[in-house]
Structure formats: structure tokens, C-alpha cells
Amino acid sequence: MLLFVPFLRHLVRYGRLTVIDASGRPHLFDGKPLPEFRPVTVRLHDRRLHWRIVIEPSLAVGEAYMNGTLTIEEGTLHDFIALASENMTRANPRFSFQERLSFLVRRLQQWNRVQTSRRNVAHHYDLSDELYKLFLDPDRQYSCAYFTASDTTLEEAQQAKKYHIMSKLLLEPGQRILDIGCGWGGLALSIARHHDVEVTGITLSEQQLAVARRRAEEEQLSHRVKFILADYRQLADRFDRIVSVGMFEHVGVGNYGTFFRRMGELLNDKGIALLHAIGRSYGSGATNAWIRKYIFPGGYSPALSEVLSAVEVSGLRATDIEILRPTHYADTLRHWRMRFEQQRAKAAALYDERFCRMWEFYLSGSESAFRHQGLMVWQMQLAHHAEVLPATRDYMAFAETSYPHS
């Protein structure tokens, strides 16, 4: 019997999956029917997949799709990944030898020194600027949007996300703001548009830096916003407010103590910080092997328990924690996935078919991780002293509704 047959028979408890092996023989795995999962048929074109799927499933399947040695015969790639994600979660989030081994060596995988971090960031964020234009909103928000209604557009949801974050910072005229991992500058520029403050955005991506600086000049905000190429460990200034969105996933579990210690050193005694990041609901784990190799080397989305233990010994206090429901990022990724599909020919012209299949697998797999595998987004407000904040959260709602929403 082929190795993957008993493996998948044990795994596929929900939905209907047919695998046509490299010899052309079909194998049906018929689990409990669930209305949200369509039947899927995949074909294997490489005999090595008969054993690789068992030994290193996440890496083998992703690479096979990229290389064209696994093709979808019935259903879509998204249907296949959703079905696989749901079954993997119900079976055991660390069900394979590959996942167990990754957990044991995750600190080595995430050993993100300054130079390593720069190389990891360049791997993903220094891709062609034209690529990100294909699927992001015009403000280049590359993190979880905030959908306040079912008919909210991606642009509206990304604007709402920025306002939601800004409302937690108690921004006042004359303050100095640090944006750690500023991306293409969207949040920093929004803060400067609405508040008489001085913003410094740092990034390790040369492509992002160039775009952010150009945007500041075009909007005549260079006197309020400056962008520099720097790591959070290299700064020696002090700030009234610190914000970081979508960067903490690149820190690495072994550097959490350093990160919060440096944040405490950079934050004024009466300062406030806001950290926005992806987390996992089921406790500590390891980064998917395919994601780690092809998309985010050195990356990891932590459980809150891993983060809070580092905060508690840093001298900072967690003054507010909000969990954004998984649907916010799942819907964000759905928008990105659909926009990428619509612009796929342009992406292929920039790179090639293999790259397009890689990006499709990345976006669809990430969406499924939020819908089926327990990923969520958390926002943590931090301060040296809780007394610098109001006793209730009313100020957040008041500040959020004060921003223009047209």
C-alpha cells in the first residue's frame, strides 16, 4: 500500500478528498460531510510525493503545487487548502513528525540577529514594488484590516484599522512617535495628517523605505514624518508613543525579552505603546515549514502566553489587550487573494508561473489558517505606568469616531 493512503485515511475525517497517485490510480478519502467543504480531487505527478506527503506534509504539498507536480482536478486550490486545514486542526495541530521537529528547533529557526533580520525582510518585502500594487489597497496596508460591517470595502476596513490603532495611543500635539516596522509609510503618514506630531518610521526594507519617503514628499509631510533604515535594536532616542503593526511576527521567540526591554528603553516614562500582531489561539507552536522557507523566513506568530511572560519581566505593563476575531484577517486575505487572481497575468509577467502558484498558495493558506487553524490578531497596549491612561476605555471609542470616515 502507498504510504500516503493510511496517512490520509487517518487524517481526512471531514469532507471528501480524492487523490490520484502518480500511477493514475484514484484513492477516495470520504469523511463526515460538511456543507462548507466542496469535494476536491488532486493529482500527483511525482512518485516521491507518495512518501514525502507523510514525512513532511506542509513542505511537500506546497512545493508540489508550486512545481506543478500536484494539480487540482476538481474544486479549487482554496477548496483543497481549506479542507486540509480543517482536518489537520481537528486531528492535531502538531500531528506530523515535521511539525514536532520544527517546534523543538524553533529558536534556531528564529535566531534573528540584525543582519539576519535584514536578509529575512528583503526576502519578502524587497520584491517588485509592482507586485504589491496588484493586490493591496492604495495605502499599501499589508496587515489585518478592521471590518466594521459586512459590506465594508477593503479600503474602508484598512482606514478603520488605522483609526482603531490611533485611538489607543492618546495622541496629543507635540508628541514624538516611533513606528517600528513602518512598511510603506501608511500609518505614519495617517498619524501626521491628523495630529500635530513628529513621526519616525523605521524599516529594514529598502524598497519600502524608498516608497515611504517618496509618499512623504508628495504629501508635503516630510517636516513631520521621517523614514529611516534601521532595526529597533539600533535606536538610542526616546519617544512619547510607540506603535508597531505587523512587525512583531518577525522578531522571533528568542528575542522577545530584548524586544520589550528595548521598547521600554525607547518609551518615555509617561509614554504609551501599541503592538498589533498575529497570534495563535492554541498555545505555542512552530511556523509552517513551507511558509518559513518560501514566504517569511525567521517568522513566528506567538501565543499570547509567550508574549505576556516577556512583557512581565520587561518593566512594561500590559494596560489593554484586544483580540480581533479571526474573520477580520481572513476577510482581508480573501480580498488580497481575489485581487491577485484578477491581476495574475501581470504577476506572471513580473515573475513567472511558479511564483504565481507560490503566491496563490501563500494567500489561500494564510486565509485558511485564520478560518480553520486558530490564528487571530491581538492588539496590546503597553505603558510604564498604568496611571497615564484613563480608568475606562471610553476614550478609545470617542477618539475613533472623531476621525473622518468619508
Buried (B, 14 or more C-beta within 10 A) or exposed (E): EBBBBEBBBEBBEBBBBBBBBBEEEEBEBEBEEEEEBBBBBBBBBBEEBBBBBBBBBBBBBBBBBBEEBBBBEBBBBBBBBBBBBBBBBBBEBBBBEBBEBBBEEBEEBBEBEEEBBBBBBBBBBBBEBEBBEBBBBEBBBBBBBBBBEEEBEBBBBBBBBBBBBBBBBBBEEEBBBBBBBBBBBBBBBBBBEBBEBBBBBBBBBBBBBBBBBEBBEEBEBBEBBBBBBBBBEEBEEEBBBBBBBBBBBBBBBBBBBBBBBBBBEBBBEEBBBBBBBBBBEEEEBBBBBBBBBBBBBBBBBBBBEBBBEBBEEBEBBBBBBBEBEBEBBBBBBBBBBEBBBEBBEBBBEBBEEEBBBBBBBBBBBBBBBBBBBBBBBBBBBBBBEEEBBEEEBEBBEEBBEEBEEE
